[in-house]
Amino acid sequence: MNENKRKKIIYLALVLAVIWGAYSLKGKSGKEVAVQAPETVTPLTATVTAPSVRKLINIEQKTQTAWGGDPFQLRRSVTTVSKRVLSWHLSGIVYNSQAALAIINGRPVKVGDKIDDAKVVKIEAKKVTLEHNGKGLTLTMAKG
């Protein structure tokens, strides 16, 4: 449906709504009905009574139960800091005599790059040597 056809349908619906509104304002005799506002307005008054307290609740006892904790009390949570376990996964090696590239943990790296606090020292055809905290690590390609 194109734009012009859509506009014509909307305008037609608008005209029909106006005609329907004008027709519905007329009474059964065909005369227009005038809506009059009331001359005096009486304010609404209501009395609200507080419900009677039947049973006192022991807050100290409620805080000891599982569902009765105070929602406004600040709770101190103990956070544990876990040491991240470093691991390196060698996915592939692109070895060329001019430039070598290894894919470790899904990232391409070359000699001198760092990955997870380890420096790439050497890339060979079947293995990659990393240095982490002064220790040498060798990653080898799995057969596959």
C-alpha positions in Angstrom: 0.0 0.0 0.0 1.5 3.3 -1.0 1.6 6.6 1.0 -1.3 8.3 -0.9 -3.7 5.4 -0.4 -2.8 5.2 3.3 -3.5 9.0 3.7 -6.9 8.7 1.9 -8.0 5.9 4.2 -7.0 7.8 7.3 -8.8 11.0 6.1 -11.9 8.9 5.3 -11.8 7.4 8.8 -11.5 10.9 10.3 -14.5 12.2 8.4 -16.6 9.2 9.4 -15.6 9.7 13.0 -16.7 13.4 12.9 -20.0 12.5 11.2 -20.6 9.7 13.8 -19.8 12.1 16.6 -22.2 14.8 15.3 -25.0 12.2 14.8 -24.6 10.7 18.3 -25.0 14.2 19.9 -28.6 14.4 18.6 -31.4 13.0 20.6 -34.1 10.6 19.4 -36.3 13.4 18.3 -33.5 14.8 16.1 -32.9 17.8 18.2 -29.5 18.6 19.6 -29.0 17.8 23.3 -27.3 20.5 25.3 -25.1 19.4 28.1 -25.5 21.5 31.2 -23.1 21.7 34.1 -24.7 21.4 37.6 -25.3 24.7 39.3 -24.0 23.6 42.7 -21.2 21.3 43.4 -21.2 19.3 46.6 -17.8 18.3 47.7 -17.2 14.7 48.5 -16.2 14.0 52.1 -14.9 10.8 53.4 -13.6 9.8 56.8 -10.8 7.3 57.0 -10.4 5.3 60.2 -7.2 3.5 61.0 -7.6 -0.2 61.4 -7.3 -1.4 64.9 -4.0 -3.2 65.9 -4.9 -6.6 67.0 -1.5 -8.2 67.5 1.9 -6.7 68.2 4.8 -8.0 66.1 8.1 -8.8 67.7 10.6 -7.4 65.3 13.6 -9.1 67.0 12.0 -12.4 66.5 11.1 -11.6 62.8 14.7 -10.8 62.0 15.8 -14.2 63.1 13.5 -16.0 60.6 14.3 -16.4 56.9 11.6 -14.1 55.5 11.5 -11.6 58.3 14.7 -9.6 57.6 14.6 -5.8 57.9 14.6 -4.4 54.4 16.0 -1.1 55.6 18.9 -2.5 57.5 22.2 -2.2 55.7 23.8 -5.5 55.2 27.5 -5.9 54.9 28.4 -8.6 52.5 31.8 -10.2 52.6 33.3 -10.2 49.2 35.9 -12.8 48.4 38.6 -12.0 45.9 39.5 -15.0 43.9 42.7 -15.1 42.1 42.3 -15.4 38.4 43.7 -18.6 37.0 45.8 -17.8 33.9 45.7 -20.3 31.1 46.8 -20.1 27.5 45.3 -22.1 24.7 47.2 -22.2 21.4 44.7 -22.5 18.5 47.0 -22.1 15.5 50.3 -20.9 14.1 50.9 -19.1 10.8 54.6 -19.6 10.3 56.5 -17.8 7.6 60.3 -17.1 7.4 59.6 -13.3 7.4 56.8 -13.1 10.0 55.2 -15.6 12.3 51.8 -15.3 13.9 50.1 -17.4 16.6 46.5 -17.5 17.8 46.4 -17.7 21.6 43.1 -17.6 23.5 41.4 -16.5 20.3 43.7 -13.5 19.7 46.4 -13.2 17.0 49.8 -12.4 18.5 53.3 -12.0 17.2 56.7 -11.9 18.9 56.8 -9.2 21.5 53.1 -9.0 22.1 51.6 -9.5 25.6 48.6 -11.8 26.3 47.2 -12.2 29.8 50.4 -10.9 31.5 52.6 -13.1 29.4 55.0 -12.0 26.7 55.4 -13.9 23.5 59.1 -14.6 23.2 59.4 -17.0 20.2 57.1 -18.5 17.6 58.2 -21.6 15.8 56.5 -23.9 13.3 55.0 -26.2 16.0 55.4 -24.4 19.3 55.2 -20.9 20.9 57.3 -19.8 23.9 55.9 -17.4 26.4 57.5 -15.7 29.4 55.3 -15.1 32.5 56.8 -13.9 35.9 60.3 -14.7 34.7 59.3 -18.3 33.8 59.4 -19.8 30.3 56.2 -21.6 29.1 56.0 -23.6 25.9 52.7 -24.1 24.1 52.7 -26.8 21.5 50.2 -27.5 18.8 48.0 -30.6 19.4 47.9 -33.1 16.6 44.6 -32.9 14.7 
